[in-house]
Amino acid sequence: MVPMMASEQLIKAYSAFSDKGLKNTIEDAKANVKQLYLSDQIPWVIGYSGGKDSTAILQLIWCALLELKRDDKCHKDVHVISTDTLVENPFVAMWVEKSLEHMKEATEQQGLPIIPHRLTPAVKDRFWVNLIGKGYPAPRYKFRWCTDRLKISPSNTFINSLVDQRGEAILVLGTRKAESTARSASMEYYENIETNTRKADGLTANGSLDRVWVYTPIAKWTNDDVWIYLNSVQNPWNFPNQDLMGMYQGATEGGECPLVVDKSTQSCGDSRFGCYVCTMVSEDKSMSAMIANDEEKEWMLPLLALRNEIDVNDANRDKKLDKLRRDKSRRDFRRMNGALTVHVSKHGADIVPGPYVQNFREELLEKVLEAQKAVQMLGPDQVKSLELLPLEELEEIRRIWLEEKLEVEDSLPGIYERVLGKAYPGKKRAHHPILNEQVLNKLKLYCSEHGDSDGLMYQQIRSVTAIANNHKNQLRRANLANELNESLEKGAFYSLEEAKKFALERKRHELQIQLDNSPSLAPQDKDNLGEQIAIITRSINEHGYSSLLIETEEVSDDF
């Protein structure tokens, strides 16, 4: 640890410690924690990610509770929740897991009412289940389906359950105003909102959770304040804070992690740890830096390759266009429910691509299992048993393919056995006299020989056969006709070009009718409609998906 006196000398302008010094500022912060803790019976929930900010708030509260413990005043539970998305950077995930283990041991030894929890998403919400199973495209700015499912839902479920039991809860977060202008504005908004009846206690209202207050004890700290504190005070659950700094340093390009810097110097506080599959950024800089700074972490390269396989972002426009074209070639021209959606922009008109098609989902499953195998072979002992796709996720993907998508080939067990070289441990499936590999291969060959180049005829026959088979043992088959009709409507096209032409012409007719039958439209609105009609007309004869950069405003679970 940095000696307290030396730490005081490091404090410069724009520090939360400037006025009173580090020691007195920390004492005041602990006093505030103790006063709030003793003021009511509302349980606390601390959000812990393993990063520097959440470590700082937990350490601050832990030290305050130790002082209360000496006075026999620890009277209510403090829950520490850490959400593992199951696609975290494995190095960070292992760090957090070890941290939680140390916390459990330390709380037992110290007699503190601190209860660590490792939360995970429900199987149906997990990343690979949605991407490989349902075919959701990799998350992007206008379809960010991952955050709610992987991060928000597990923590909110826990907090809401606690609120149902206890009436209220106080959520302790390591958010700081210095993180960004947007963060500062958001925090100040909820501090001053009319519904915040506990502003005097240092609490703020919560924008999404009912009967939950938010406490941000280091809201005014800077990045360097956090590091000064962590390196000046002993970690109370015996997990060295210097190792945390080393992890940040390893994830920063160049490996530099200064404590006190000027405004032009990058601090390791700028490092961001997250999911190894995250496609919300153009590059996973933290994992790339970890690998570049330490050759012993090269075993994570297969994970980086998985992320790059599904990424559609790039700062270079031409490279981004190439990625978008590749992405569109992997996706169905129909939405999840079979609908055709048209998007018109100044660049052109096109149908919005839907979920990933079967062959790409199967290919991606194979690549994830190959990455799992490589990581287990190349990685340290801690990851020898790491499963990127545990059996419960494999079985859910298999169920979705068989029951929801009617992909009755049941290809998942064969892919598993081919890649991993061992028997698939999931449920056994009885051999079917019609819906089996031999018959389906003959059907696929027949369709191909009769002009079914896109495999749509094969998919149609396979689907209606599977639907009929699902109803064969039912006494009442009331839904059979509806399911068959839906399947036939979804498979009404022989090719992408046919579907695209139909959808664009339908959209053009709708706009033309609107233009012809709306005499009260403003001139500008009429011009806009005319321009859209002209754009669609030019785009109708373009083969395949548009080669232009066409983004959609659609954000829907019905993808």
C-alpha positions in Angstrom: 0.0 0.0 0.0 1.1 3.6 -0.6 1.8 5.3 2.8 -0.9 7.7 3.8 1.5 10.7 3.8 2.8 9.9 0.4 -0.8 9.6 -0.9 -1.5 13.1 0.4 1.3 14.5 -1.6 -0.1 12.9 -4.8 -3.4 14.8 -4.5 -3.7 17.7 -6.9 -6.4 20.0 -8.3 -9.8 18.5 -9.2 -9.5 15.9 -6.4 -12.3 15.1 -3.9 -9.5 14.9 -1.3 -8.1 18.5 -2.0 -10.0 20.3 0.8 -9.6 18.0 3.7 -7.0 15.5 2.6 -7.3 11.8 2.0 -7.6 10.6 5.7 -10.2 13.1 6.8 -12.2 12.8 3.6 -12.3 9.0 4.0 -13.3 9.4 7.7 -16.2 11.7 6.7 -17.3 9.2 4.0 -17.3 6.4 6.5 -19.2 8.5 9.0 -21.8 9.2 6.3 -22.1 5.4 5.5 -22.6 4.6 9.2 -25.2 7.3 9.7 -27.2 6.1 6.7 -26.8 2.5 7.6 -28.2 3.1 11.2 -31.0 5.4 10.1 -33.5 2.6 9.1 -34.1 -1.1 8.6 -33.9 -1.0 4.8 -31.5 -3.6 3.4 -28.6 -2.5 1.2 -27.6 -4.0 -2.2 -24.1 -3.2 -3.5 -23.4 -3.6 -7.2 -20.0 -5.2 -7.6 -18.3 -5.8 -10.9 -14.8 -6.4 -9.7 -13.7 -3.1 -11.2 -12.0 -0.2 -9.4 -15.2 1.8 -8.6 -17.3 -1.0 -7.2 -14.3 -2.2 -5.3 -13.8 1.2 -3.8 -17.4 1.6 -2.6 -17.5 -2.0 -1.2 -14.2 -1.4 0.6 -15.5 1.9 2.0 -18.7 0.3 3.3 -16.9 -2.8 4.6 -14.5 -0.7 6.7 -17.4 1.4 8.1 -19.3 -1.8 9.1 -16.2 -3.1 10.8 -16.2 -0.1 13.0 -19.9 -0.5 13.7 -19.3 -4.2 14.5 -16.9 -3.2 17.2 -19.8 -1.2 18.7 -22.2 -4.1 18.1 -24.3 -2.0 15.8 -24.4 -4.2 12.6 -28.1 -4.8 12.5 -29.1 -5.4 8.9 -27.9 -7.3 5.8 -25.8 -5.8 3.0 -26.1 -7.9 -0.2 -23.2 -7.8 -2.7 -24.4 -8.7 -6.1 -22.2 -9.5 -9.1 -23.8 -10.4 -12.4 -21.9 -12.9 -14.5 -23.2 -12.7 -18.1 -21.4 -16.0 -18.8 -19.6 -14.3 -21.8 -17.4 -12.1 -19.6 -13.7 -11.7 -20.3 -12.7 -15.0 -18.6 -9.7 -13.4 -16.9 -12.0 -10.8 -15.2 -14.6 -13.4 -14.5 -12.1 -15.5 -12.6 -11.0 -12.4 -10.7 -14.5 -11.7 -9.6 -15.2 -15.3 -8.7 -12.1 -15.4 -6.5 -13.1 -12.0 -5.0 -16.5 -13.4 -4.0 -14.9 -16.5 -2.4 -12.6 -14.3 -0.4 -15.6 -12.1 0.7 -17.5 -15.2 1.9 -14.5 -16.3 4.0 -13.8 -12.9 5.4 -17.4 -12.2 6.4 -17.5 -15.5 8.3 -14.3 -14.6 10.1 -15.2 -11.0 10.8 -18.9 -11.7 11.6 -20.3 -9.1 9.2 -23.8 -9.3 7.7 -22.3 -8.9 4.2 -23.7 -11.6 1.8 -22.1 -12.0 -1.7 -24.2 -13.3 -4.6 -23.2 -14.4 -8.1 -26.1 -13.8 -10.4 -26.4 -15.3 -13.9 -29.0 -14.7 -16.7 -31.9 -17.2 -17.1 -31.0 -19.8 -19.7 -33.5 -18.4 -22.2 -31.8 -14.9 -21.9 -28.2 -16.0 -22.4 -26.1 -14.7 -25.2 -25.4 -17.8 -27.3 -29.0 -19.1 -26.8 -30.3 -16.0 -28.4 -27.6 -15.7 -31.1 -27.2 -19.3 -32.1 -30.5 -20.6 -31.0 -33.0 -17.9 -32.0 -30.7 -16.3 -34.6 -30.7 -12.8 -33.1 -28.0 -10.8 -35.0 -25.0 -9.6 -33.0 -26.1 -6.6 -30.8 -25.8 -3.2 -32.4 -26.7 0.4 -31.6 -30.3 0.1 -32.9 -30.9 -3.5 -31.7 -29.1 -3.7 -28.3 -30.9 -6.8 -27.1 -28.1 -8.1 -24.8 -27.9 -5.5 -22.0 -31.4 -6.1 -20.6 -31.2 -9.9 -20.8 -27.6 -10.4 -19.6 -27.0 -7.6 -17.1 -30.2 -5.8 -16.1 -32.7 -8.6 -15.7 -30.6 -10.8 -13.3 -29.9 -7.9 -10.9 -33.4 -6.4 -11.2 -34.9 -9.8 -10.4 -32.8 -10.1 -7.3 -33.5 -6.5 -6.2 -37.3 -6.7 -6.8 -37.4 -10.0 -4.9 -35.7 -8.3 -2.0 -38.1 -5.3 -2.2 -41.1 -7.7 -2.2 -39.8 -9.2 1.0 -38.6 -6.1 2.8 -40.7 -3.2 1.3 -37.7 -1.1 0.1 -34.0 -1.4 -0.7 -31.0 0.9 -1.0 -28.9 0.2 -4.1 -25.2 1.3 -3.7 -23.4 2.0 -6.9 -19.9 3.2 -7.8 -21.1 5.7 -10.4 -19.2 8.9 -10.5 -19.9 12.3 -12.1 -16.4 12.5 -13.5 -17.0 9.4 -15.7 -18.7 11.6 -18.4 -20.9 14.6 -19.0 -23.9 12.4 -19.7 -23.3 10.5 -16.4 -23.1 13.7 -14.4 -26.2 15.1 -16.0 -28.1 11.8 -15.3 -27.0 11.7 -11.7 -27.9 15.3 -11.0 -31.3 14.8 -12.6 -32.2 12.0 -10.2 -30.8 13.9 -7.3 -33.1 16.8 -7.9 -36.2 15.1 -9.2 -39.4 15.8 -7.2 -39.8 12.2 -6.2 -36.5 12.2 -4.4 -37.8 12.6 -0.8 -34.5 11.5 0.7 -32.1 13.9 -0.9 -31.1 15.2 2.6 -29.8 11.7 3.4 -27.6 11.6 0.3 -29.9 9.3 -1.6 -31.4 9.7 -5.1 -34.4 8.3 -6.8 -34.2 5.3 -9.1 -35.4 5.7 -12.7 -36.4 2.1 -13.2 -36.9 0.3 -9.9 -39.9 1.1 -7.7 -39.2 1.5 -4.0 -35.4 1.5 -4.5 -33.2 4.3 -3.5 -29.7 4.9 -4.9 -26.6 5.7 -2.9 -23.4 6.8 -4.6 -20.8 7.4 -1.9 -18.0 8.2 -4.4 -20.0 10.3 -6.8 -17.6 13.3 -6.6 -14.4 11.2 -6.9 -12.1 11.3 -9.9 -10.4 8.2 -11.5 -7.2 9.0 -9.6 -9.0 9.5 -6.3 -10.2 6.0 -6.6 -6.8 4.6 -7.2 -5.2 6.7 -4.5 -7.8 5.3 -2.0 -7.4 1.7 -3.1 -3.7 1.9 -2.9 -3.7 3.6 0.5 -6.1 1.5 2.4 -5.8 -2.3 3.1 -8.4 -4.4 1.3 -10.7 -5.7 4.1 -11.5 -9.1 2.4 -7.8 -9.8 1.8 -7.8 -9.4 -2.0 -4.8 -7.2 -2.9 -5.8 -4.0 -4.6 -2.4 -3.9 -6.3 -3.4 -6.9 -8.3 -6.5 -5.0 -9.4 -4.3 -2.2 -10.7 -2.2 -4.8 -12.5 -5.3 -6.1 -14.2 -6.2 -2.6 -15.4 -2.7 -1.9 -16.4 -2.6 -5.1 -18.5 -5.8 -4.0 -20.2 -4.5 -0.6 -21.2 -2.7 -0.1 -24.5 1.0 0.5 -23.7 0.6 -1.0 -20.2 0.8 2.4 -18.4 -1.4 3.1 -15.3 -0.4 6.3 -13.6 -2.1 7.3 -10.4 -2.1 11.1 -10.9 -2.1 12.5 -14.4 -2.8 15.7 -16.3 -5.8 16.0 -18.5 -4.0 14.9 -21.6 -2.7 11.6 -20.1 -4.7 8.4 -20.3 -5.3 6.8 -17.0 -5.9 3.1 -16.6 -9.2 4.2 -15.3 -10.2 4.4 -18.9 -9.9 0.6 -19.3 -13.2 -1.1 -19.8 -13.8 -4.7 -19.0 -16.8 -6.4 -20.5 -18.1 -9.3 -22.6 -15.6 -10.9 -24.9 -18.4 -11.0 -27.6 -19.3 -7.3 -27.3 -20.0 -5.8 -30.7 -21.1 -2.4 -29.3 -17.5 -1.1 -29.9 -15.4 -1.3 -33.0 -12.6 -3.2 -31.1 -12.2 -5.0 -27.8 -9.3 -2.9 -26.7 -9.1 -4.3 -23.2 -8.8 -8.0 -24.2 -6.5 -7.1 -27.1 -4.3 -5.1 -24.8 -4.2 -8.0 -22.3 -3.0 -10.4 -25.0 -0.5 -7.9 -26.3 0.9 -7.1 -22.9 1.2 -10.7 -21.7 2.0 -13.6 -23.9 0.6 -15.9 -21.2 -2.8 -14.6 -22.0 -2.6 -15.6 -25.7 -5.0 -18.4 -24.9 -7.8 -15.8 -25.1 -7.2 -15.2 -28.8 -9.9 -17.8 -29.9 -12.4 -15.7 -27.9 -11.3 -12.5 -29.6 -11.8 -14.3 -33.0 -15.4 -15.2 -32.0 -16.2 -11.6 -31.4 -14.6 -10.5 -34.7 -16.7 -13.2 -36.5 -20.0 -11.5 -35.7 -18.8 -7.9 -35.5 -20.3 -5.3 -37.9 -18.6 -2.2 -36.7 -15.5 -0.5 -38.1 -14.1 3.0 -38.1 -13.2 2.5 -41.8 -16.4 2.9 -43.9 -15.3 0.5 -46.7 -14.5 -2.2 -44.1 -17.8 -1.6 -42.3 -19.7 -2.0 -45.6 -17.9 -5.3 -46.2 -18.9 -6.5 -42.7 -22.5 -5.4 -43.3 -22.7 -7.2 -46.6 -21.2 -10.3 -45.0 -23.7 -10.0 -42.1 -26.7 -9.6 -44.5 -25.6 -12.7 -46.4 -25.9 -14.7 -43.2 -29.5 -13.6 -42.4 -33.0 -14.5 -43.5 -34.9 -12.0 -45.6 -37.9 -12.6 -43.4 -38.4 -11.4 -39.8 -38.8 -13.9 -37.0 -42.5 -14.1 -37.7 -42.1 -14.4 -41.4 -43.0 -10.8 -42.2 -41.2 -8.7 -44.8 -40.2 -5.2 -43.6 -39.1 -2.5 -46.0 -36.7 0.3 -45.0 -36.3 3.3 -47.2 -33.4 5.8 -46.8 -31.6 8.3 -49.0 -29.2 5.5 -50.0 -31.9 3.2 -51.4 -34.7 0.8 -50.4 -34.4 -2.7 -49.2 -36.0 -5.4 -47.0 -34.7 -5.5 -43.5 -32.8 -8.7 -42.9 -34.0 -10.9 -40.1 -32.5 -13.7 -38.0 -29.4 -15.7 -38.8 -30.1 -18.5 -41.2 -29.7 -22.2 -40.2 -26.4 -22.9 -41.9 -24.7 -19.9 -40.3 -26.0 -20.7 -36.9 -24.7 -24.3 -37.2 -21.4 -22.9 -38.4 -21.2 -20.5 -35.5 -22.0 -23.3 -33.0 -19.1 -25.2 -34.4 -16.8 -22.2 -34.0 -17.8 -21.6 -30.4 -17.1 -25.3 -29.6 -13.8 -25.1 -31.4 -12.9 -22.0 -29.4 -13.9 -23.8 -26.2 -11.7 -26.7 -27.0 -8.7 -24.4 -27.9 -9.1 -22.4 -24.6 -9.2 -25.5 -22.6 -6.0 -26.8 -24.3 -4.0 -23.6 -24.3 -5.2 -21.9 -21.1 -4.0 -22.2 -17.5 -5.4 -24.7 -15.1 -8.2 -22.3 -14.1 -9.9 -22.6 -17.5 -9.3 -26.3 -18.2 -13.0 -26.9 -17.5 -14.3 -23.7 -18.9 -17.5 -24.3 -21.0 -18.5 -21.5 -23.4 -21.6 -23.5 -24.0 -22.7 -25.6 -21.0 -25.1 -28.4 -21.5 -28.2 -26.4 -20.4 -27.5 -23.9 -23.1 -26.9 -26.5 -25.7 -30.1 -28.2 -24.8 -32.1 -24.9 -25.0 -30.5 -24.2 -28.4 -31.4 -27.7 -29.6 -35.0 -27.2 -28.4 -35.4 -23.9 -30.2 -34.0 -25.4 -33.4 -36.3 -28.4 -33.2 -39.5 -27.0 -31.8 -39.6 -23.3 -32.7 -37.7 -23.4 -36.0 -38.7 -26.9 -37.0 -35.2 -27.7 -38.1 -35.8 -31.4 -37.5 -32.4 -32.5 -38.8 -31.4 -32.2 -35.1 -27.8 -31.3 -36.1 -26.6 -30.1 -32.8 -25.5 -33.4 -31.3 -23.6 -34.3 -34.4 -21.7 -31.0 -34.4 -20.9 -31.4 -30.8 -19.5 -34.9 -31.3 -17.5 -33.9 -34.4 -15.8 -31.0 -32.8 -15.2 -32.3 -29.3 -14.7 -35.9 -30.2 -17.0 -37.3 -27.5 -20.6 -38.4 -27.2 -23.2 -35.7 -26.8 -24.4 -35.8 -23.2 -27.9 -34.5 -23.9 -31.2 -36.2 -24.3 -31.6 -39.1 -26.7 -34.0 -38.6 -29.6 -35.9 -41.5 -31.1 -35.4 -42.3 -34.8 -38.3 -41.1 -36.9 -39.4 -43.0 -40.0 -39.8 -39.9 -42.1 -38.1 -37.0 -40.4 -34.6 -38.6 -40.3 -31.3 -37.6 -41.9 -31.6 -40.1 -44.9 -35.0 -39.0 -46.0 -34.3 -35.3 -45.4 -31.1 -35.4 -47.5 -33.1 -37.0 -50.4 -35.7 -34.3 -50.1 -33.0 -31.6 -50.1 -31.4 -33.1 -53.2 -34.7 -33.4 -55.0 -35.5 -29.7 -54.2 -32.1 -28.6 -55.4 -32.5 -30.5 -58.7 -35.8 -28.6 -59.3 -34.4 -25.1 -59.0 -34.5 -24.6 -55.2 -31.1 -22.9 -55.1 -31.9 -21.0 -51.9 -33.3 -24.1 -50.1 -36.6 -22.3 -49.5 -38.7 -25.1 -51.1 -37.0 -27.7 -48.9 -37.6 -25.6 -45.8 -41.2 -25.2 -46.6 -41.8 -29.0 -47.1 -39.8 -29.8 -44.0 -41.8 -27.3 -41.9 -45.2 -28.5 -42.9 -44.2 -32.1 -42.5 -42.8 -31.4 -39.0 -46.0 -29.5 -38.1 -48.2 -32.4 -39.2 -46.0 -34.8 -37.2 -46.3 -32.7 -34.1 -50.1 -33.0 -34.2 -50.3 -36.7 -35.2 -51.0 -38.0 -31.7 -53.3 -35.3 -30.6 -57.0 -36.0 -30.2 -57.9 -32.4 -31.1 -56.0 -30.7 -33.8 -57.6 -27.3 -33.6 -54.3 -25.4 -34.2 -53.1 -27.6 -37.1 -54.7 -25.6 -39.8 -53.5 -22.3 -38.4 -49.9 -23.5 -38.0 -49.9 -24.9 -41.6 -51.3 -21.6 -43.0 -48.7 -19.6 -41.1 -45.9 -21.8 -42.4 -47.2 -21.6 -46.0 -47.4 -17.8 -45.8 -43.9 -17.5 -44.4 -42.6 -19.7 -47.2 -44.5 -18.1 -50.0 -41.3 -17.1 -52.0 -38.9 -19.1 -54.0 -36.0 -16.6 -53.7 -34.8 -13.5 -52.0 -35.2 -11.5 -55.3 -38.9 -12.5 -55.5 -39.5 -11.6 -51.9 -37.7 -8.3 -52.2 -39.6 -7.3 -55.4 -42.9 -8.2 -53.8 -42.2 -6.2 -50.6 -40.9 -3.1 -52.4 -43.7 -3.0 -54.9 -46.2 -3.4 -52.0 -44.5 -0.5 -50.2 -44.5 1.6 -53.3 -48.2 1.0 -53.9 -49.0 2.0 -50.2 -47.0 5.2 -50.6 -48.6 6.0 -54.0 -52.1 5.5 -52.5 -51.2 7.8 -49.6 -49.9 10.4 -52.0 -53.0 10.2 -54.3 -55.6 10.2 -51.6 -54.2 12.9 -49.2 -55.0 16.3 -50.8 -54.4 18.1 -47.6 -50.8 17.0 -47.4 -48.2 19.8 -47.1 -46.0 20.3 -50.2 -43.0 19.1 -48.3 -44.7 15.9 -47.3 -45.8 15.3 -50.8 -42.2 15.8 -52.0 -41.0 13.4 -49.4 -43.5 10.7 -50.5 -42.6 11.3 -54.1 -38.9 10.9 -53.3 -39.5 7.7 -51.4 -41.5 6.3 -54.3 -38.7 7.2 -56.7 -36.0 5.5 -54.5 -38.1 2.3 -54.2 -38.6 2.3 -58.0 -34.8 2.5 -58.6 -34.1 -0.3 -56.0 -36.7 -2.9 -57.1 -34.4 -4.4 -59.8 -31.3 -4.5 -57.6 -30.3 -8.1 -57.0 -29.7 -9.3 -53.5 -29.5 -7.1 -50.5 -28.6 -3.5 -51.2 -24.8 -2.9 -51.4 -25.3 0.5 -49.8 -25.1 1.3 -46.2 -28.7 0.9 -45.1 -29.4 1.0 -41.4 -32.7 0.3 -39.9 -34.5 2.0 -37.0 -36.2 -1.3 -36.1 -35.7 -2.4 -32.5 -37.8 -5.3 -31.7 -37.7 -8.7 -30.1 -39.7 -10.0 -33.1 -36.5 -9.9 -35.2 
